[in-house]
């Protein structure tokens, strides 16, 4: 029952995306460009959540030395370490789940795109046989020829790596810096080219948004005392 409801919700999102895509395509007469423009529109609509996530990331970056100091001080006492970390997050008004909000919002949109671009005719989008940059939008990337496959996979891997490099402040996340680009490159090769266009443009717009927010959002204050000194005084 729950899975059926989720499928219906994704289908509803796909219908909305189809209406927007058809409207923009009526203006530009190119589905590839239309996908990129819809992606840009979604980035603008989701900008408030992107700003919130970026502020969380900047604050988390500032907190890393304090968190590492706590790990050193309580490395033999995991329960106390967790308690001290939670207290630090509370003092700094940090909610660990706020950094996940933009991703949670983007996932239904991604699946909506996936559903629409896998079966465009089902949603009234006459994309079959249409091309962008010489490649068929409704055909799987790996079936478009070796050169196209290599170029798309490399662009996906490099843009994903670049994006991951901006958010992997914690050493424990460094593994994802290399795993995620390879994973996304492999996934992209199995997708219709139209969906790959969405994913690549979404990643590139994400990188541009990151540098824009880095430029305009101020860094949070670093505080006057390191975490281990605070903890010692409390004791």
Secondary structure by P-SEA (a helix, b strand, c coil): caaaaaaaaaaaaaaaaaaaaaaaaaacccaaaaaaaaaaaaaaaaaaaaaaaaaaaaaaaaaaaaaaaaaaaccccaaaaaaaaaaaaaaacccccccaaaaaaaaaaaaaaaaaaacccccccccccccccccccccccccccaaaaaaaaaaaaaaaaaaaaaccccccccccccaaaaaaaaaaaaccaaaaaaaaaaaaaaaaaaaaaaacccccccccccaaaaaaaac
